Amino acid sequence: MESFLLSDVGLETALSTLGPKEIALLHLLNLDQKVVKIDFFAYLYKSKKSSSSFGKGTPTQRYSTTFKSVQTQLIRKGVLLIDHISAASKMEGWQFAFPTEFAKFLPAPFTQINHFANETGDIDASALPHKIASLIDRACALPNDQEASYQICLKNGQLMLGDSVFSSSRLMEWRQSYWQHLVDEKDKKKSTAKKTFSYLVHYAFEQLGPDEWIDPEALSTFLSMAYSSSKPPKPQVICEIGWELGYFARHIDKGTQYYRLASAETTSTPSPDKYLQCQQAQSVLVDLPHIPFDELALLNDIADFRQDNTGLYAVPNLIKMGHTTTTTQQHILFDWLKTHTIAFSDTIKTLEKKQGKQIVHDNLLMAKVKDLSLKVQIQKALKDTSQLVELPNGFIAFAADQLPTIERIIKKAGYAIKTRTD
């Protein structure tokens, strides 16, 4: 499909003649942006005569009715591209694609859309702060939030979500995974679809315009086409739990619940003194339930955390600060720490004095590792990225206190260790 001419003349009229299932199918093509074979359309276009023996016979026997329907309903109406490549049979050689240029003309993939002018709905924004606060207060722990890859914890002073350093994007990944898990639990089933429903549902809701809301049942057709022959999760369950996790805004009208994507926060970022307290000379106390996620990630990039029964404290780390960009150092939080805290002020002033100069460390060691697999093993063992730096020509630099760990890995892999001092 390398050479073709597109025209949107009459496209809206053509799309208006399609049924909800056909619109849903085109959205799925637009979502994946892949070239598909004729079997992609088989769930929608199959004759009653062949349904009992579906999957048997030659490709031509199985898909001839499907192909005719695709031709009539989509190709001849100009909403789908078709091409043919060499294959075992002519039917298997057909391939199809939906032009991205046509996406803006597609009706939203819902059977019904409701309009509520200037309605913002209500949003439950408590899940994410509770997830973070659970680090120091187990009473904030969310039910059934036990996936190891997203457990919030401290490792060597670094705030982590599973094995990954904490970030806003990682937190959103957790929410998506947790959403899937809760829906599966409530539905008493596991998804068998290639895509998780969160990916599909987010795309579908993005198609809503201003003041547009849907009843969950309006999502049913889109989900049934996406899950094909397997049973999709219940739309009502998806929307209810999505609202509880802050994905959706909810509006109730005459006893019916309607949903749309929650709007991004428009409130200004609070001043650091709203979520940081200078109670000790060498650290600051962090108010986890109230610190913005991006600011918590930034603090994680420039400080080490320690925890006791009074809360979570951030202690400045000069090495981490040395790895930060100019943009980070110009952030309001960075400036506030410099101005209002003794420990951070002294560390930042030291950083500024040494910035742009060559710093020679007396607590670093270097090693030349020729074997790539061995280097990967070492990198995995030292998950704190500040403890190891890759250098040109196969060399690595690492903190001296990590030498026993690295020597143990090398010996276990069966390699000899040669040492030298210059």
Backbone hydrogen bonds, N-H to C=O, Kabsch-Sander energy under -0.5 kcal/mol:
donor,donor_aa,acceptor,acceptor_aa,energy
4,F,2,E,-0.5
11,L,8,D,-2.0
14,A,10,G,-2.1
15,L,11,L,-2.8
16,S,12,E,-1.6
17,T,13,T,-0.6
17,T,14,A,-1.1
18,L,15,L,-1.4
23,I,19,G,-2.3
24,A,20,P,-2.3
25,L,21,K,-2.2
26,L,22,E,-2.0
27,H,23,I,-2.0
28,L,24,A,-2.0
29,L,25,L,-1.9
30,N,26,L,-2.4
31,L,27,H,-2.6
32,D,28,L,-2.0
33,Q,29,L,-2.4
34,K,29,L,-0.5
36,V,96,F,-2.6
40,F,37,K,-1.5
41,F,38,I,-1.4
42,A,39,D,-1.0
44,L,41,F,-0.6
45,Y,41,F,-2.9
46,K,44,L,-0.9
51,S,47,S,-1.1
52,S,48,K,-0.5
53,S,50,S,-0.6
54,F,51,S,-1.0
56,K,53,S,-2.2
62,R,58,T,-2.5
63,Y,59,P,-2.5
64,S,60,T,-1.3
67,F,63,Y,-3.0
68,K,64,S,-2.1
69,S,65,T,-2.0
70,V,66,T,-2.4
71,Q,67,F,-2.5
72,T,68,K,-2.4
73,Q,69,S,-3.1
74,L,70,V,-2.0
75,I,70,V,-2.3
76,R,71,Q,-2.8
78,G,75,I,-1.7
79,V,74,L,-2.3
80,L,74,L,-0.7
81,L,97,A,-3.1
83,D,95,Q,-2.1
85,I,93,G,-1.9
93,G,89,S,-1.0
93,G,90,K,-0.7
94,W,90,K,-0.6
94,W,91,M,-0.9
95,Q,83,D,-2.5
96,F,36,V,-2.6
97,A,81,L,-1.6
102,F,99,P,-1.6
103,A,100,T,-1.3
105,F,102,F,-1.9
106,L,102,F,-0.5
106,L,103,A,-1.4
110,F,108,A,-1.5
111,T,218,A,-1.6
114,N,213,W,-3.2
116,F,211,D,-2.3
119,E,116,F,-1.4
120,T,118,N,-0.6
122,D,250,R,-2.7
124,D,243,W,-0.7
125,A,123,I,-0.9
130,H,126,S,-2.1
131,K,127,A,-2.2
132,I,128,L,-1.9
133,A,129,P,-2.8
134,S,130,H,-1.5
135,L,132,I,-1.6
136,I,133,A,-1.4
137,D,133,A,-1.8
140,C,137,D,-2.1
141,A,138,R,-1.4
145,D,142,L,-1.4
146,Q,144,N,-1.3
150,Y,147,E,-1.9
151,Q,148,A,-1.3
153,C,160,M,-1.9
155,K,158,Q,-2.5
158,Q,155,K,-1.9
160,M,153,C,-3.0
161,L,164,S,-3.1
162,G,151,Q,-3.2
162,G,160,M,-0.5
164,S,161,L,-1.6
166,F,159,L,-2.5
171,L,167,S,-2.1
172,M,168,S,-2.0
173,E,169,S,-1.8
174,W,170,R,-2.0
175,R,171,L,-2.1
176,Q,172,M,-2.2
177,S,173,E,-2.4
178,Y,174,W,-3.2
179,W,175,R,-2.5
180,Q,176,Q,-2.0
181,H,177,S,-2.3
182,L,178,Y,-2.7
183,V,179,W,-2.2
184,D,180,Q,-2.4
185,E,181,H,-2.4
186,K,182,L,-2.4
187,D,183,V,-2.5
188,K,184,D,-0.7
188,K,185,E,-0.5
189,K,184,D,-1.9
199,Y,196,T,-0.5
200,L,196,T,-1.3
201,V,197,F,-3.6
202,H,198,S,-2.3
203,Y,199,Y,-1.5
204,A,200,L,-2.4
205,F,201,V,-2.7
206,E,202,H,-1.6
207,Q,203,Y,-0.5
207,Q,204,A,-1.4
208,L,205,F,-1.5
212,E,209,G,-1.8
213,W,114,N,-3.2
214,I,259,Y,-2.0
218,A,215,D,-2.5
219,L,216,P,-2.1
220,S,217,E,-1.5
223,L,219,L,-2.1
224,S,220,S,-2.7
225,M,221,T,-2.0
226,A,222,F,-1.9
227,Y,223,L,-2.6
228,S,224,S,-0.7
230,S,227,Y,-2.2
238,I,234,K,-2.3
239,C,235,P,-2.5
240,E,236,Q,-2.4
241,I,237,V,-2.4
242,G,238,I,-2.1
243,W,239,C,-2.3
244,E,240,E,-1.9
245,L,241,I,-1.5
246,G,243,W,-1.6
247,Y,242,G,-2.6
248,F,242,G,-0.8
249,A,260,R,-2.9
250,R,122,D,-2.2
251,H,258,Y,-2.7
253,D,251,H,-0.6
253,D,256,T,-2.6
256,T,253,D,-1.8
258,Y,251,H,-2.8
259,Y,214,I,-2.4
260,R,249,A,-1.5
262,A,247,Y,-3.0
274,K,271,S,-2.6
275,Y,272,P,-1.6
276,L,272,P,-1.6
277,Q,285,L,-2.1
279,Q,277,Q,-1.4
280,Q,283,S,-0.8
283,S,280,Q,-0.8
284,V,314,A,-1.6
285,L,277,Q,-3.2
286,V,312,L,-3.0
287,D,275,Y,-3.0
288,L,286,V,-1.3
290,H,287,D,-1.4
291,I,287,D,-1.5
296,L,292,P,-2.2
297,A,293,F,-2.2
298,L,294,D,-2.1
299,L,295,E,-2.5
300,N,296,L,-1.9
301,D,297,A,-1.1
301,D,298,L,-0.7
302,I,298,L,-0.8
302,I,299,L,-0.7
303,A,299,L,-1.4
304,D,315,V,-3.2
305,F,157,G,-3.0
306,R,313,Y,-2.3
308,D,311,G,-2.2
311,G,308,D,-1.4
312,L,286,V,-0.6
313,Y,306,R,-3.1
314,A,284,V,-2.6
315,V,304,D,-3.5
317,N,302,I,-2.2
321,M,317,N,-2.3
322,G,318,L,-2.0
323,H,319,I,-0.7
323,H,320,K,-1.3
324,T,321,M,-1.4
329,Q,325,T,-1.9
330,Q,326,T,-1.0
330,Q,327,T,-0.6
331,H,328,T,-1.5
335,D,331,H,-2.2
336,W,332,I,-2.4
337,L,333,L,-2.4
338,K,334,F,-1.8
339,T,335,D,-1.8
340,H,336,W,-2.8
341,T,337,L,-1.5
343,A,281,A,-1.1
345,S,341,T,-1.7
346,D,342,I,-2.5
347,T,343,A,-2.0
348,I,344,F,-2.8
349,K,345,S,-2.2
350,T,346,D,-1.9
351,L,347,T,-2.3
352,E,348,I,-2.5
353,K,349,K,-1.8
354,K,350,T,-1.7
355,Q,351,L,-1.3
357,K,354,K,-2.2
360,V,358,Q,-0.5
361,H,359,I,-0.6
365,L,398,F,-2.7
367,A,396,I,-2.4
369,V,367,A,-0.6
369,V,394,G,-2.4
370,K,368,K,-0.6
372,L,370,K,-0.5
375,K,371,D,-1.9
376,V,372,L,-2.2
377,Q,373,S,-1.9
378,I,374,L,-2.0
379,Q,375,K,-2.5
380,K,376,V,-2.4
381,A,377,Q,-1.8
382,L,378,I,-1.9
383,K,381,A,-1.0
385,T,383,K,-0.9
387,Q,384,D,-2.2
388,L,385,T,-1.1
389,V,397,A,-2.8
391,L,395,F,-3.0
394,G,391,L,-0.5
395,F,392,P,-1.3
396,I,367,A,-2.6
397,A,389,V,-2.8
398,F,365,L,-2.5
399,A,387,Q,-1.6
400,A,363,N,-2.8
402,Q,399,A,-2.2
403,L,400,A,-1.8
406,I,402,Q,-2.2
407,E,403,L,-2.9
408,R,404,P,-2.1
409,I,405,T,-1.8
410,I,406,I,-2.3
411,K,407,E,-2.5
412,K,408,R,-2.1
413,A,409,I,-1.7
414,G,411,K,-1.2
415,Y,410,I,-2.2
418,K,416,A,-0.5
